[in-house]
Amino acid sequence: MTTVFEIPLSPQPTTMTIALGPTTYKLRFHYANVDQGGWLLDISDASGNALVCGIPLVTGADLLAQYAYLGFAGKLFVMTDGDRGAVPTFENLGDTAHVYFATS
């Protein structure tokens, strides 16, 4: 059975420790304030060892698909209220733009 939950965010850079499936990770959400920039995600193991850095928060795709070899136990995706294809802005992450994890 698939379980979907929203990762609690607010429109500010954030670092958190969270269980994604059976494994605990450190997630760092940060904003690149440059042309064509946007929100980025770094994922580390529970000890802080970097696993993946600089994943852009884009809509319409499983953000973890290309990292399947790392054994993530689900999918990570982004959706924006009213326009599911709209990329999160600095102001709306956690408000109308949401990041979800769905267990496999």
KOLSEDO-597044 format. One record per residue: x, y, z of N, C-alpha, C in turn; residue number from 0; chain; residue in one letter. Coordinates in steps of 0.05 Angstrom, whole numbers. Layout:
<pts>
pt nx = X | ny = Y | nz = Z | cax = X | cay = Y | caz = Z | cx = X | cy = Y | cz = Z | k = NUM | c = A | r = A .
...
</pts>
This chain:
<pts>
pt nx = 17 | ny = -23 | nz = 0 | cax = 0 | cay = 0 | caz = 0 | cx = 18 | cy = 25 | cz = 0 | k = 0 | c = A | r = M .
pt nx = 11 | ny = 44 | nz = -17 | cax = 26 | cay = 69 | caz = -18 | cx = 15 | cy = 89 | cz = 2 | k = 1 | c = A | r = T .
pt nx = 34 | ny = 101 | nz = 16 | cax = 27 | cay = 122 | caz = 35 | cx = 41 | cy = 148 | cz = 26 | k = 2 | c = A | r = T .
pt nx = 26 | ny = 170 | nz = 25 | cax = 36 | cay = 196 | caz = 17 | cx = 34 | cy = 215 | cz = 40 | k = 3 | c = A | r = V .
pt nx = 56 | ny = 229 | nz = 45 | cax = 55 | cay = 250 | caz = 66 | cx = 71 | cy = 275 | cz = 56 | k = 4 | c = A | r = F .
pt nx = 62 | ny = 298 | nz = 66 | cax = 75 | cay = 323 | caz = 58 | cx = 98 | cy = 328 | cz = 77 | k = 5 | c = A | r = E .
pt nx = 120 | ny = 337 | nz = 66 | cax = 143 | cay = 345 | caz = 82 | cx = 137 | cy = 374 | cz = 91 | k = 6 | c = A | r = I .
pt nx = 137 | ny = 378 | nz = 118 | cax = 129 | cay = 405 | caz = 128 | cx = 151 | cy = 426 | cz = 122 | k = 7 | c = A | r = P .
pt nx = 143 | ny = 445 | nz = 106 | cax = 162 | cay = 466 | caz = 98 | cx = 150 | cy = 494 | cz = 101 | k = 8 | c = A | r = L .
pt nx = 167 | ny = 514 | nz = 101 | cax = 159 | cay = 541 | caz = 101 | cx = 177 | cy = 555 | cz = 81 | k = 9 | c = A | r = S .
pt nx = 169 | ny = 579 | nz = 71 | cax = 185 | cay = 592 | caz = 50 | cx = 210 | cy = 605 | cz = 61 | k = 10 | c = A | r = P .
pt nx = 228 | ny = 589 | nz = 72 | cax = 254 | cay = 598 | caz = 81 | cx = 273 | cy = 574 | cz = 81 | k = 11 | c = A | r = Q .
pt nx = 298 | ny = 578 | nz = 77 | cax = 317 | cay = 556 | caz = 77 | cx = 315 | cy = 540 | cz = 103 | k = 12 | c = A | r = P .
pt nx = 316 | ny = 514 | nz = 100 | cax = 310 | cay = 496 | caz = 123 | cx = 327 | cy = 471 | cz = 122 | k = 13 | c = A | r = T .
pt nx = 335 | ny = 462 | nz = 145 | cax = 348 | cay = 436 | caz = 147 | cx = 333 | cy = 420 | cz = 168 | k = 14 | c = A | r = T .
pt nx = 327 | ny = 395 | nz = 161 | cax = 311 | cay = 378 | caz = 179 | cx = 321 | cy = 349 | cz = 178 | k = 15 | c = A | r = M .
pt nx = 315 | ny = 334 | nz = 199 | cax = 319 | cay = 306 | caz = 200 | cx = 292 | cy = 293 | cz = 199 | k = 16 | c = A | r = T .
pt nx = 289 | ny = 274 | nz = 180 | cax = 262 | cay = 263 | caz = 175 | cx = 265 | cy = 234 | cz = 165 | k = 17 | c = A | r = I .
pt nx = 246 | ny = 217 | nz = 172 | cax = 245 | cay = 190 | caz = 162 | cx = 230 | cy = 189 | cz = 136 | k = 18 | c = A | r = A .
pt nx = 243 | ny = 179 | nz = 115 | cax = 231 | cay = 174 | caz = 90 | cx = 230 | cy = 144 | cz = 86 | k = 19 | c = A | r = L .
pt nx = 207 | ny = 133 | nz = 92 | cax = 205 | cay = 104 | caz = 93 | cx = 219 | cy = 95 | cz = 118 | k = 20 | c = A | r = G .
pt nx = 235 | ny = 73 | nz = 117 | cax = 247 | cay = 62 | caz = 141 | cx = 274 | cy = 76 | cz = 148 | k = 21 | c = A | r = P .
pt nx = 283 | ny = 95 | nz = 132 | cax = 309 | cay = 107 | caz = 136 | cx = 307 | cy = 136 | cz = 143 | k = 22 | c = A | r = T .
pt nx = 324 | ny = 145 | nz = 161 | cax = 324 | cay = 173 | caz = 170 | cx = 346 | cy = 188 | cz = 153 | k = 23 | c = A | r = T .
pt nx = 338 | ny = 211 | nz = 143 | cax = 356 | cay = 228 | caz = 127 | cx = 356 | cy = 256 | cz = 138 | k = 24 | c = A | r = Y .
pt nx = 377 | ny = 271 | nz = 131 | cax = 377 | cay = 300 | caz = 135 | cx = 372 | cy = 313 | cz = 108 | k = 25 | c = A | r = K .
pt nx = 352 | ny = 330 | nz = 108 | cax = 344 | cay = 345 | caz = 83 | cx = 351 | cy = 374 | cz = 87 | k = 26 | c = A | r = L .
pt nx = 363 | ny = 386 | nz = 67 | cax = 369 | cay = 414 | caz = 68 | cx = 356 | cy = 427 | cz = 43 | k = 27 | c = A | r = R .
pt nx = 337 | ny = 445 | nz = 48 | cax = 324 | cay = 460 | caz = 26 | cx = 336 | cy = 488 | cz = 26 | k = 28 | c = A | r = F .
pt nx = 346 | ny = 496 | nz = 3 | cax = 358 | cay = 522 | caz = 1 | cx = 351 | cy = 534 | cz = -26 | k = 29 | c = A | r = H .
pt nx = 352 | ny = 561 | nz = -28 | cax = 343 | cay = 575 | caz = -51 | cx = 367 | cy = 587 | cz = -66 | k = 30 | c = A | r = Y .
pt nx = 368 | ny = 583 | nz = -92 | cax = 389 | cay = 595 | caz = -109 | cx = 376 | cy = 620 | cz = -122 | k = 31 | c = A | r = A .
pt nx = 383 | ny = 643 | nz = -112 | cax = 371 | cay = 668 | caz = -121 | cx = 387 | cy = 679 | cz = -145 | k = 32 | c = A | r = N .
pt nx = 386 | ny = 665 | nz = -167 | cax = 400 | cay = 673 | caz = -192 | cx = 380 | cy = 668 | cz = -216 | k = 33 | c = A | r = V .
pt nx = 387 | ny = 679 | nz = -239 | cax = 371 | cay = 673 | caz = -263 | cx = 369 | cy = 642 | cz = -266 | k = 34 | c = A | r = D .
pt nx = 345 | ny = 633 | nz = -271 | cax = 339 | cay = 605 | caz = -274 | cx = 344 | cy = 589 | cz = -249 | k = 35 | c = A | r = Q .
pt nx = 347 | ny = 603 | nz = -227 | cax = 351 | cay = 589 | caz = -201 | cx = 325 | cy = 579 | cz = -190 | k = 36 | c = A | r = G .
pt nx = 325 | ny = 573 | nz = -164 | cax = 301 | cay = 563 | caz = -151 | cx = 309 | cy = 546 | cz = -127 | k = 37 | c = A | r = G .
pt nx = 289 | ny = 532 | nz = -116 | cax = 294 | cay = 515 | caz = -93 | cx = 310 | cy = 491 | cz = -100 | k = 38 | c = A | r = W .
pt nx = 329 | ny = 484 | nz = -83 | cax = 346 | cay = 460 | caz = -86 | cx = 345 | cy = 443 | cz = -61 | k = 39 | c = A | r = L .
pt nx = 349 | ny = 418 | nz = -64 | cax = 349 | cay = 399 | caz = -41 | cx = 375 | cy = 384 | cz = -40 | k = 40 | c = A | r = L .
pt nx = 386 | ny = 382 | nz = -16 | cax = 409 | cay = 365 | caz = -11 | cx = 400 | cy = 343 | cz = 8 | k = 41 | c = A | r = D .
pt nx = 408 | ny = 318 | nz = 3 | cax = 401 | cay = 296 | caz = 21 | cx = 426 | cy = 283 | cz = 32 | k = 42 | c = A | r = I .
pt nx = 426 | ny = 280 | nz = 58 | cax = 449 | cay = 267 | caz = 72 | cx = 438 | cy = 244 | cz = 88 | k = 43 | c = A | r = S .
pt nx = 455 | ny = 226 | nz = 96 | cax = 447 | cay = 205 | caz = 114 | cx = 444 | cy = 217 | cz = 142 | k = 44 | c = A | r = D .
pt nx = 435 | ny = 200 | nz = 161 | cax = 430 | cay = 210 | caz = 188 | cx = 455 | cy = 221 | cz = 201 | k = 45 | c = A | r = A .
pt nx = 479 | ny = 213 | nz = 192 | cax = 504 | cay = 223 | caz = 204 | cx = 514 | cy = 248 | cz = 191 | k = 46 | c = A | r = S .
pt nx = 499 | ny = 257 | nz = 170 | cax = 507 | cay = 281 | caz = 156 | cx = 525 | cy = 277 | cz = 132 | k = 47 | c = A | r = G .
pt nx = 529 | ny = 252 | nz = 124 | cax = 545 | cay = 246 | caz = 100 | cx = 528 | cy = 251 | cz = 75 | k = 48 | c = A | r = N .
pt nx = 537 | ny = 269 | nz = 57 | cax = 522 | cay = 276 | caz = 33 | cx = 517 | cy = 252 | cz = 16 | k = 49 | c = A | r = A .
pt nx = 492 | ny = 250 | nz = 7 | cax = 485 | cay = 229 | caz = -12 | cx = 479 | cy = 241 | cz = -40 | k = 50 | c = A | r = L .
pt nx = 463 | ny = 262 | nz = -40 | cax = 456 | cay = 276 | caz = -65 | cx = 454 | cy = 305 | cz = -58 | k = 51 | c = A | r = V .
pt nx = 466 | ny = 322 | nz = -75 | cax = 465 | cay = 351 | caz = -71 | cx = 454 | cy = 366 | cz = -95 | k = 52 | c = A | r = C .
pt nx = 439 | ny = 387 | nz = -90 | cax = 430 | cay = 404 | caz = -112 | cx = 407 | cy = 394 | cz = -129 | k = 53 | c = A | r = G .
pt nx = 389 | ny = 378 | nz = -118 | cax = 366 | cay = 369 | caz = -133 | cx = 347 | cy = 392 | cz = -136 | k = 54 | c = A | r = I .
pt nx = 341 | ny = 401 | nz = -161 | cax = 322 | cay = 423 | caz = -164 | cx = 294 | cy = 414 | cz = -158 | k = 55 | c = A | r = P .
pt nx = 278 | ny = 430 | nz = -144 | cax = 251 | cay = 424 | caz = -138 | cx = 234 | cy = 432 | cz = -162 | k = 56 | c = A | r = L .
pt nx = 231 | ny = 413 | nz = -180 | cax = 214 | cay = 417 | caz = -204 | cx = 189 | cy = 400 | cz = -202 | k = 57 | c = A | r = V .
pt nx = 169 | ny = 407 | nz = -216 | cax = 144 | cay = 392 | caz = -216 | cx = 143 | cy = 372 | cz = -239 | k = 58 | c = A | r = T .
pt nx = 126 | ny = 352 | nz = -236 | cax = 121 | cay = 333 | caz = -258 | cx = 139 | cy = 309 | cz = -259 | k = 59 | c = A | r = G .
pt nx = 156 | ny = 305 | nz = -238 | cax = 174 | cay = 282 | caz = -239 | cx = 180 | cy = 273 | cz = -211 | k = 60 | c = A | r = A .
pt nx = 188 | ny = 247 | nz = -209 | cax = 199 | cay = 237 | caz = -184 | cx = 227 | cy = 247 | cz = -181 | k = 61 | c = A | r = D .
pt nx = 232 | ny = 264 | nz = -161 | cax = 258 | cay = 276 | caz = -158 | cx = 280 | cy = 255 | cz = -150 | k = 62 | c = A | r = L .
pt nx = 272 | ny = 232 | nz = -141 | cax = 291 | cay = 212 | caz = -132 | cx = 295 | cy = 190 | cz = -153 | k = 63 | c = A | r = L .
pt nx = 281 | ny = 190 | nz = -175 | cax = 282 | cay = 169 | caz = -195 | cx = 310 | cy = 163 | cz = -205 | k = 64 | c = A | r = A .
pt nx = 325 | ny = 184 | nz = -211 | cax = 352 | cay = 180 | caz = -222 | cx = 372 | cy = 171 | cz = -200 | k = 65 | c = A | r = Q .
pt nx = 363 | ny = 170 | nz = -175 | cax = 380 | cay = 161 | caz = -153 | cx = 371 | cy = 135 | cz = -141 | k = 66 | c = A | r = Y .
pt nx = 356 | ny = 119 | nz = -157 | cax = 345 | cay = 94 | caz = -147 | cx = 367 | cy = 75 | cz = -136 | k = 67 | c = A | r = A .
pt nx = 391 | ny = 77 | nz = -146 | cax = 413 | cay = 61 | caz = -136 | cx = 420 | cy = 66 | cz = -107 | k = 68 | c = A | r = Y .
pt nx = 411 | ny = 89 | nz = -96 | cax = 416 | cay = 95 | caz = -68 | cx = 395 | cy = 82 | cz = -50 | k = 69 | c = A | r = L .
pt nx = 375 | ny = 69 | nz = -61 | cax = 356 | cay = 54 | caz = -45 | cx = 335 | cy = 70 | cz = -30 | k = 70 | c = A | r = G .
pt nx = 328 | ny = 93 | nz = -40 | cax = 306 | cay = 108 | caz = -28 | cx = 280 | cy = 91 | cz = -29 | k = 71 | c = A | r = F .
pt nx = 264 | ny = 91 | nz = -8 | cax = 241 | cay = 74 | caz = -6 | cx = 215 | cy = 87 | cz = -15 | k = 72 | c = A | r = A .
pt nx = 217 | ny = 104 | nz = -36 | cax = 194 | cay = 117 | caz = -46 | cx = 200 | cy = 138 | cz = -67 | k = 73 | c = A | r = G .
pt nx = 181 | ny = 155 | nz = -72 | cax = 183 | cay = 176 | caz = -91 | cx = 180 | cy = 203 | cz = -77 | k = 74 | c = A | r = K .
pt nx = 194 | ny = 223 | nz = -88 | cax = 192 | cay = 251 | caz = -78 | cx = 182 | cy = 268 | cz = -101 | k = 75 | c = A | r = L .
pt nx = 161 | ny = 283 | nz = -96 | cax = 150 | cay = 300 | caz = -117 | cx = 140 | cy = 326 | cz = -107 | k = 76 | c = A | r = F .
pt nx = 137 | ny = 346 | nz = -125 | cax = 129 | cay = 373 | caz = -118 | cx = 103 | cy = 379 | cz = -134 | k = 77 | c = A | r = V .
pt nx = 84 | ny = 392 | nz = -120 | cax = 60 | cay = 401 | caz = -133 | cx = 53 | cy = 429 | cz = -122 | k = 78 | c = A | r = M .
pt nx = 41 | ny = 445 | nz = -139 | cax = 33 | cay = 472 | caz = -131 | cx = 3 | cy = 474 | cz = -134 | k = 79 | c = A | r = T .
pt nx = -11 | ny = 484 | nz = -114 | cax = -40 | cay = 487 | caz = -114 | cx = -48 | cy = 505 | cz = -138 | k = 80 | c = A | r = D .
pt nx = -70 | ny = 497 | nz = -152 | cax = -80 | cay = 513 | caz = -173 | cx = -67 | cy = 508 | cz = -200 | k = 81 | c = A | r = G .
pt nx = -41 | ny = 502 | nz = -200 | cax = -26 | cay = 497 | caz = -224 | cx = -4 | cy = 476 | cz = -218 | k = 82 | c = A | r = D .
pt nx = -11 | ny = 451 | nz = -221 | cax = 7 | cay = 429 | caz = -213 | cx = 34 | cy = 430 | cz = -227 | k = 83 | c = A | r = R .
pt nx = 36 | ny = 445 | nz = -249 | cax = 61 | cay = 446 | caz = -264 | cx = 78 | cy = 470 | cz = -256 | k = 84 | c = A | r = G .
pt nx = 68 | ny = 488 | nz = -239 | cax = 83 | cay = 512 | caz = -232 | cx = 105 | cy = 505 | cz = -212 | k = 85 | c = A | r = A .
pt nx = 129 | ny = 515 | nz = -218 | cax = 152 | cay = 511 | caz = -201 | cx = 150 | cy = 528 | cz = -176 | k = 86 | c = A | r = V .
pt nx = 158 | ny = 517 | nz = -153 | cax = 156 | cay = 533 | caz = -128 | cx = 173 | cy = 558 | cz = -130 | k = 87 | c = A | r = P .
pt nx = 162 | ny = 579 | nz = -119 | cax = 177 | cay = 605 | caz = -117 | cx = 188 | cy = 607 | cz = -89 | k = 88 | c = A | r = T .
pt nx = 204 | ny = 627 | nz = -85 | cax = 215 | cay = 631 | caz = -58 | cx = 193 | cy = 636 | cz = -38 | k = 89 | c = A | r = F .
pt nx = 172 | ny = 650 | nz = -46 | cax = 151 | cay = 658 | caz = -28 | cx = 130 | cy = 636 | cz = -22 | k = 90 | c = A | r = E .
pt nx = 127 | ny = 616 | nz = -40 | cax = 104 | cay = 597 | caz = -36 | cx = 112 | cy = 569 | cz = -26 | k = 91 | c = A | r = N .
pt nx = 137 | ny = 563 | nz = -23 | cax = 144 | cay = 536 | caz = -14 | cx = 132 | cy = 531 | cz = 14 | k = 92 | c = A | r = L .
pt nx = 117 | ny = 509 | nz = 16 | cax = 105 | cay = 502 | caz = 41 | cx = 78 | cy = 515 | cz = 45 | k = 93 | c = A | r = G .
pt nx = 71 | ny = 534 | nz = 28 | cax = 45 | cay = 548 | caz = 30 | cx = 27 | cy = 537 | cz = 8 | k = 94 | c = A | r = D .
pt nx = 32 | ny = 545 | nz = -17 | cax = 17 | cay = 534 | caz = -39 | cx = 33 | cy = 514 | cz = -56 | k = 95 | c = A | r = T .
pt nx = 59 | ny = 513 | nz = -52 | cax = 76 | cay = 493 | caz = -65 | cx = 84 | cy = 472 | cz = -44 | k = 96 | c = A | r = A .
pt nx = 81 | ny = 447 | nz = -50 | cax = 84 | cay = 426 | caz = -31 | cx = 103 | cy = 405 | cz = -41 | k = 97 | c = A | r = H .
pt nx = 118 | ny = 393 | nz = -22 | cax = 136 | cay = 371 | caz = -28 | cx = 125 | cy = 346 | cz = -13 | k = 98 | c = A | r = V .
pt nx = 121 | ny = 325 | nz = -29 | cax = 109 | cay = 300 | caz = -18 | cx = 128 | cy = 277 | cz = -21 | k = 99 | c = A | r = Y .
pt nx = 126 | ny = 258 | nz = -2 | cax = 140 | cay = 233 | caz = -4 | cx = 119 | cy = 211 | cz = -5 | k = 100 | c = A | r = F .
pt nx = 122 | ny = 193 | nz = -24 | cax = 103 | cay = 170 | caz = -27 | cx = 120 | cy = 145 | cz = -24 | k = 101 | c = A | r = A .
pt nx = 113 | ny = 129 | nz = -4 | cax = 127 | cay = 103 | caz = 0 | cx = 120 | cy = 84 | cz = -22 | k = 102 | c = A | r = T .
pt nx = 138 | ny = 66 | nz = -28 | cax = 134 | cay = 46 | caz = -49 | cx = 119 | cy = 23 | cz = -38 | k = 103 | c = A | r = S .
</pts>
